[in-house]
Amino acid sequence: MGADFSGIGHIPAMLRETLKALAVQPGGRYIDCTVGGGGHALAILEQSSPGGQLLGIDADPKALEAARTKFEAFQDSVRLVNDNFANLQAIAIKYEFFPVHGILLDLGLSSLQLEDAGRGFSFQKDAPLDMRFSPGDELTAADIVNTYSEAELSHLIRKYGEELMSRRIAYAIVRERPIHSTLHLARVVEKAAGGRKGRIHPATRTFQALRITVNRELESLESALRQAVDLLGYEGRLVVISYHSLEDRIVKQFMQKEARGCICPPGLPACTCGHKPRIWLVNKKVITPSPEEIAFNPRSRSAKLRVAERIVNGDDCDDPRAVVEDILAEVKAVAWKKPALIQKLRAVFASA
């Protein structure tokens, strides 16, 4: 049966595939690291009912406020936290929300963010060059555009936007300064790129590069992936939906590495790394949206979903139940501030 998207306002990408990948079950505990419009989170709460619990995280306070009304029927089952998922481990331990059955990272911008004229994420409407997920952050896109050197601009546009004409675009930006609005910047980039030639606007990659730089998105993703595995209980699922090649490459390489044993450089006579697999790849081939979904929700066309499941090695813990009470006592005494505590917490996860 095809997915039914009728009557949906905010459309979460690959909703059916996400719920299947997470293996959502009644009474399960889940973390949505990017609540956004709340579509995935609400579906998880509904499918994990009765008894399900959800910890929802988002760096954007506006996104959380907009999504909050969707969870009125699950007030006792959901906790929303305004923070960056780079702090995933500390958040989960602070609220004693571990181990969990599943963790979701949907890395795309929500419709609310794209349509908010004052945020500067899109050049469909004129807006200040902001692009911050969190208003508490200092760096804005305007700061980058108007203060970075030509070489720095060229580098970040090439690295984070994968833009082949980054030098020409950086040159044009520097000579057009000051630039304070989205439409102004889009015109400068379009002219530098030689005009619009295809379906994708010439400024798309430059805007992506600026947004990634402002919010340190790739660094946060790498950090969150490492933390997520530690927070999963046995057979817990990690599901990541990415929307461009830079994100997907990080996710793919991380999952492949964590699913392998030895990661020593080739050519060594014997293994010296001691690395052991912590996950297995549920789907070795990336999952993409159905043609039906793309037709209904074109924004999902670039989405790629990857899923892995937590496994436990025999030496993760010899007798996990013997140390559970001691570890929980440390957590309640605010020892969660100590990153080293995660090594002990693995003993708890093995018995989940």
C-alpha positions as CSV (number, residue, x, y, z in Angstrom):
1,M,0.0,0.0,0.0
2,G,1.3,3.5,-0.8
3,A,1.8,6.1,1.8
4,D,-1.1,8.5,2.5
5,F,0.2,12.1,2.7
6,S,-3.2,13.7,2.5
7,G,-4.1,16.3,5.1
8,I,-0.5,16.7,6.3
9,G,0.8,20.3,6.8
10,H,4.5,19.8,7.7
11,I,5.6,16.7,5.8
12,P,8.3,14.7,7.5
13,A,10.6,13.0,5.0
14,M,10.3,9.2,4.6
15,L,8.0,8.9,7.7
16,R,7.0,5.3,7.0
17,E,10.6,4.2,6.3
18,T,11.8,6.0,9.5
19,L,9.3,4.3,11.8
20,K,10.3,0.9,10.3
21,A,14.0,1.7,10.6
22,L,13.6,2.7,14.2
23,A,11.6,-0.5,14.9
24,V,9.3,1.6,17.1
25,Q,7.5,-0.4,19.7
26,P,5.0,0.3,22.5
27,G,6.8,1.3,25.7
28,G,10.0,2.2,23.9
29,R,12.2,5.2,24.6
30,Y,13.4,7.4,21.7
31,I,15.4,10.5,21.1
32,D,14.6,12.8,18.2
33,C,17.7,15.0,17.9
34,T,16.1,17.4,15.4
35,V,12.4,17.9,16.3
36,G,11.8,20.5,13.6
37,G,8.2,20.6,12.7
38,G,7.5,17.6,15.0
39,G,6.2,15.2,12.3
40,H,8.6,12.4,13.1
41,A,8.4,12.9,16.8
42,L,4.6,12.8,16.9
43,A,4.5,9.6,14.8
44,I,7.0,8.0,17.1
45,L,4.9,8.9,20.2
46,E,1.8,7.5,18.5
47,Q,3.4,4.2,17.5
48,S,5.2,3.7,20.9
49,S,1.9,4.2,22.8
50,P,1.1,3.0,25.4
51,G,4.0,3.7,27.6
52,G,6.4,5.2,25.0
53,Q,8.6,8.2,25.9
54,L,10.4,10.7,23.7
55,L,13.2,13.2,24.3
56,G,13.0,15.9,21.7
57,I,16.0,18.2,21.0
58,D,16.3,21.2,18.7
59,A,18.7,24.1,18.6
60,D,15.9,26.3,17.2
61,P,13.6,27.6,20.0
62,K,11.0,28.6,17.4
63,A,10.8,25.1,16.0
64,L,10.3,23.7,19.4
65,E,7.6,26.2,20.3
66,A,5.7,25.5,17.0
67,A,5.9,21.7,17.5
68,R,4.9,21.8,21.2
69,T,1.2,22.1,20.4
70,K,1.4,18.8,18.5
71,F,2.3,16.9,21.6
72,E,-0.7,18.0,23.8
73,A,-2.0,14.4,23.9
74,F,1.4,13.1,25.1
75,Q,2.4,15.7,27.7
76,D,3.5,13.1,30.2
77,S,5.5,11.2,27.6
78,V,7.6,13.9,26.0
79,R,10.4,16.2,27.1
80,L,11.5,19.0,24.8
81,V,15.0,20.5,25.2
82,N,16.3,23.6,23.4
83,D,19.9,22.6,22.7
84,N,22.3,21.5,20.0
85,F,22.5,17.8,19.4
86,A,26.3,18.1,19.7
87,N,25.5,18.0,23.4
88,L,23.4,14.8,23.1
89,Q,25.2,12.8,25.7
90,A,25.0,15.4,28.4
91,I,21.3,16.1,27.7
92,A,20.3,12.4,27.9
93,I,22.3,11.8,31.0
94,K,21.0,15.0,32.7
95,Y,17.4,13.8,32.3
96,E,18.3,10.2,33.0
97,F,17.0,9.3,29.5
98,F,19.2,6.3,28.8
99,P,19.5,3.7,27.5
100,V,17.1,4.2,24.6
101,H,15.6,2.0,21.9
102,G,16.2,4.4,19.1
103,I,17.8,7.8,18.1
104,L,16.8,9.8,15.0
105,L,18.7,12.6,13.3
106,D,16.8,14.3,10.5
107,L,19.3,16.7,9.2
108,G,17.1,18.8,6.9
109,L,15.7,22.2,7.4
110,S,12.0,22.2,8.4
111,S,9.4,24.0,6.2
112,L,8.9,26.5,9.1
113,Q,12.5,27.5,9.0
114,L,12.6,27.9,5.2
115,E,9.4,29.9,5.2
116,D,10.4,32.2,8.1
117,A,11.2,35.4,6.2
118,G,13.3,36.8,9.0
119,R,15.8,33.9,9.3
120,G,17.6,34.2,5.9
121,F,17.7,30.5,5.2
122,S,16.2,30.9,1.8
123,F,16.5,33.5,-1.0
124,Q,12.9,33.1,-2.1
125,K,12.1,36.1,0.0
126,D,14.3,39.1,1.0
127,A,15.6,38.8,4.6
128,P,18.6,39.6,6.7
129,L,21.6,37.3,6.3
130,D,21.2,35.5,9.6
131,M,21.0,31.6,9.1
132,R,21.4,30.8,12.8
133,F,19.5,27.9,14.2
134,S,19.9,29.3,17.7
135,P,19.6,33.0,18.3
136,G,22.1,32.7,21.1
137,D,24.9,32.0,18.7
138,E,27.1,35.0,17.8
139,L,28.2,34.2,14.2
140,T,25.8,35.1,11.4
141,A,25.9,34.7,7.7
142,A,26.3,38.5,7.3
143,D,29.4,38.3,9.5
144,I,31.0,35.7,7.2
145,V,30.0,37.5,4.0
146,N,31.2,40.9,5.1
147,T,34.3,40.1,7.1
148,Y,35.9,36.9,5.8
149,S,38.8,37.2,3.4
150,E,38.3,36.3,-0.2
151,A,40.4,33.2,0.3
152,E,38.4,32.1,3.3
153,L,35.1,32.6,1.5
154,S,36.3,30.7,-1.5
155,H,37.5,27.8,0.7
156,L,34.2,27.4,2.7
157,I,32.0,27.8,-0.4
158,R,34.1,25.0,-2.1
159,K,34.3,22.8,1.0
160,Y,30.8,23.1,2.3
161,G,28.9,24.0,-0.8
162,E,30.9,21.8,-3.2
163,E,30.8,24.8,-5.6
164,L,33.2,24.6,-8.5
165,M,33.1,28.4,-9.1
166,S,33.9,29.3,-5.5
167,R,36.7,31.6,-6.4
168,R,34.7,33.6,-8.8
169,I,31.8,33.9,-6.3
170,A,34.1,34.9,-3.5
171,Y,35.8,37.5,-5.7
172,A,32.3,39.0,-6.6
173,I,31.1,39.0,-2.9
174,V,34.2,40.8,-1.7
175,R,33.8,43.5,-4.3
176,E,30.1,44.0,-3.7
177,R,30.4,44.5,0.1
178,P,28.6,45.3,2.2
179,I,25.9,42.7,1.6
180,H,23.2,42.4,4.2
181,S,20.2,40.7,2.5
182,T,19.5,37.3,1.0
183,L,18.3,38.6,-2.3
184,H,21.3,40.9,-2.7
185,L,23.6,38.0,-2.1
186,A,21.7,35.7,-4.4
187,R,22.0,38.3,-7.2
188,V,25.7,38.6,-6.7
189,V,26.2,34.9,-6.8
190,E,24.0,34.4,-9.8
191,K,25.9,37.0,-11.8
192,A,29.3,35.6,-10.8
193,A,28.1,32.1,-11.8
194,G,27.1,33.4,-15.3
195,G,23.4,33.4,-14.7
196,R,20.8,30.7,-14.1
197,K,21.2,27.7,-16.5
198,G,19.3,24.8,-14.8
199,R,16.6,23.9,-12.3
200,I,18.9,24.6,-9.3
201,H,19.5,28.3,-8.5
202,P,23.2,29.2,-8.7
203,A,23.2,30.5,-5.2
204,T,21.9,27.3,-3.6
205,R,25.4,25.8,-2.9
206,T,26.7,29.1,-1.5
207,F,23.7,29.5,0.9
208,Q,24.3,25.8,2.0
209,A,28.0,26.5,2.7
210,L,27.1,29.6,4.8
211,R,24.5,27.8,6.8
212,I,26.8,24.9,7.5
213,T,29.5,27.3,8.6
214,V,27.3,29.4,10.8
215,N,25.9,26.4,12.7
216,R,28.9,24.2,12.7
217,E,26.7,21.5,11.3
218,L,29.2,18.9,10.2
219,E,31.3,19.1,13.4
220,S,28.1,18.7,15.4
221,L,27.0,15.7,13.4
222,E,30.3,13.9,13.8
223,S,30.1,14.5,17.6
224,A,26.5,13.4,17.9
225,L,27.0,10.2,16.0
226,R,29.8,9.1,18.4
227,Q,27.6,9.9,21.4
228,A,24.5,8.3,20.0
229,V,26.0,4.8,19.8
230,D,26.9,5.0,23.5
231,L,23.3,5.9,24.4
232,L,21.7,3.0,22.6
233,G,20.6,-0.1,24.5
234,Y,21.2,-3.5,23.0
235,E,19.5,-3.8,19.6
236,G,18.7,0.0,19.7
237,R,18.5,1.7,16.4
238,L,20.4,4.7,15.0
239,V,18.6,6.3,12.1
240,V,20.0,9.3,10.2
241,I,18.3,11.2,7.3
242,S,20.7,13.4,5.3
243,Y,20.1,15.8,2.4
244,H,23.5,16.5,0.8
245,S,26.6,14.5,0.0
246,L,28.7,16.0,2.8
247,E,26.4,14.8,5.5
248,D,25.7,11.5,4.0
249,R,29.5,10.8,3.5
250,I,30.1,11.5,7.2
251,V,27.2,9.2,8.3
252,K,28.2,6.4,5.8
253,Q,31.8,6.4,6.9
254,F,31.0,6.5,10.6
255,M,28.6,3.6,10.4
256,Q,31.0,1.5,8.2
257,K,33.8,2.1,10.7
258,E,31.8,1.3,13.8
259,A,30.5,-1.9,12.1
260,R,34.0,-3.2,11.4
261,G,36.5,-4.9,13.6
262,C,40.1,-4.0,13.0
263,I,40.6,-0.5,11.6
264,C,44.4,-0.6,11.5
265,P,46.1,0.8,8.3
266,P,46.6,-1.9,5.7
267,G,50.0,-3.7,5.7
268,L,50.5,-4.1,9.4
269,P,51.5,-7.6,10.4
270,A,49.1,-7.7,13.3
271,C,46.2,-5.6,14.7
272,T,47.2,-3.0,17.2
273,C,44.0,-0.9,17.3
274,G,41.9,-3.3,19.4
275,H,38.8,-1.9,17.7
276,K,35.6,-4.0,17.9
277,P,32.3,-3.5,16.1
278,R,29.6,-1.7,18.1
279,I,26.9,-1.7,15.4
280,W,25.7,-3.7,12.4
281,L,24.3,-2.1,9.3
282,V,20.6,-2.9,9.0
283,N,20.5,-1.7,5.4
284,K,23.8,-1.7,3.6
285,K,22.2,0.1,0.7
286,V,21.0,3.6,1.4
287,I,17.2,4.1,1.6
288,T,15.7,6.9,-0.6
289,P,12.2,8.3,-1.0
290,S,9.6,6.6,-3.1
291,P,8.6,8.2,-6.4
292,E,5.2,8.8,-4.8
293,E,6.6,10.8,-1.9
294,I,8.9,12.8,-4.2
295,A,5.9,13.7,-6.4
296,F,3.9,14.9,-3.3
297,N,6.9,16.4,-1.4
298,P,9.6,17.5,-3.8
299,R,11.8,18.7,-0.8
300,S,12.3,15.0,0.1
301,R,14.0,14.1,-3.3
302,S,17.5,14.4,-2.0
303,A,16.9,12.6,1.3
304,K,19.0,9.5,2.2
305,L,18.3,7.3,5.1
306,R,20.8,5.0,6.8
307,V,20.1,2.8,9.8
308,A,22.4,0.8,12.2
309,E,21.7,-1.4,15.2
310,R,23.7,-1.5,18.4
311,I,25.4,-4.7,19.3
312,V,27.3,-5.5,22.5
313,N,30.7,-7.2,22.8
314,G,31.3,-9.7,25.5
315,D,33.9,-7.5,27.1
316,D,31.6,-4.4,27.3
317,C,30.6,-5.6,30.7
318,D,31.2,-8.8,32.7
319,D,28.3,-8.3,35.1
320,P,26.2,-5.3,34.2
321,R,23.5,-5.7,36.9
322,A,26.1,-5.5,39.7
323,V,27.0,-1.9,38.9
324,V,23.7,-0.4,37.8
325,E,22.9,1.1,41.2
326,D,26.3,2.6,41.7
327,I,26.2,4.3,38.2
328,L,22.8,5.7,38.7
329,A,23.9,7.2,42.0
330,E,26.8,8.9,40.3
331,V,24.4,10.3,37.7
332,K,22.1,11.7,40.3
333,A,25.1,13.4,41.9
334,V,25.7,15.3,38.7
335,A,28.6,13.1,37.7
336,W,27.0,13.3,34.2
337,K,29.3,16.3,33.6
338,K,32.2,13.9,33.4
339,P,32.6,12.4,29.9
340,A,34.5,9.4,31.3
341,L,31.3,8.2,32.9
342,I,30.1,7.0,29.5
343,Q,32.5,4.1,29.8
344,K,30.7,3.0,32.9
345,L,27.3,3.6,31.4
346,R,27.9,0.9,28.7
347,A,27.4,-1.6,31.5
348,V,23.9,-0.4,31.9
349,F,23.1,-0.4,28.2
350,A,24.1,-4.0,27.9
351,S,21.3,-5.0,30.3
352,A,18.6,-2.8,28.7
